[in-house]
Every structure is written in C-alpha cells, then in structure tokens.
C-alpha cells in the first residue's frame, strides 16, 4: 500500500514516517520531504541518523548514488547524503539526486 503524500499522523514521529517511506521504495530527499511534510533542508539530518540506526535495528540503509545526467558519472564514493552541485568530470550541474531506501 503506497503512503499518501501530506502531513503525517500526530502520533507518528518524523523519523518513524521517514523509516516507513524508505521501506516502501527508494526516495530522493525532496520526495521524502513531501511525503512526511518537513522542509527539504531537514531531511539530510534525519537520513544521517537513520543511516546510523539502521545497523542497530538489523536493517540496511541503501544509497543509490547521485549521477550526472550529462556524462553518466556516478558519485559512488561520496560520504555526504545531499545532492552534489556539479560533476567533477564534465562540470555539468545537471545532477540526478541520490535515492535512499531501507531493506
């Protein structure tokens, strides 16, 4: 069952809502922002926490790396979860955002 976009229930925390959305399918930070009703800038901090806590709960935090739309370069070794501003190979700013999920 797909999660509806909009405000989360009052009894559900932001991280619980994010965790549920990440279990359903891969999402970008912007998609998660809309799904749980928080500002886009706050999503990265919550994702970092979920990444650390996933291991303790027996889950795997999966990151599909950002990719340059111009040359296809994948940002596999990037430690930060945010979208890169430009490609180091071709200098293009057309970057596909990383996607995150929990398995």
Secondary structure, DSSP 8 states (H G I E B T S, - for coil): ----SS---TTS-HHHHHHHHHHHS-B-HHHHHHHHT--HHHHHHHHHHHHHHHHHTT--EEEE--EETTT--B-TT----S--SS-TTT----EE--EEEE-
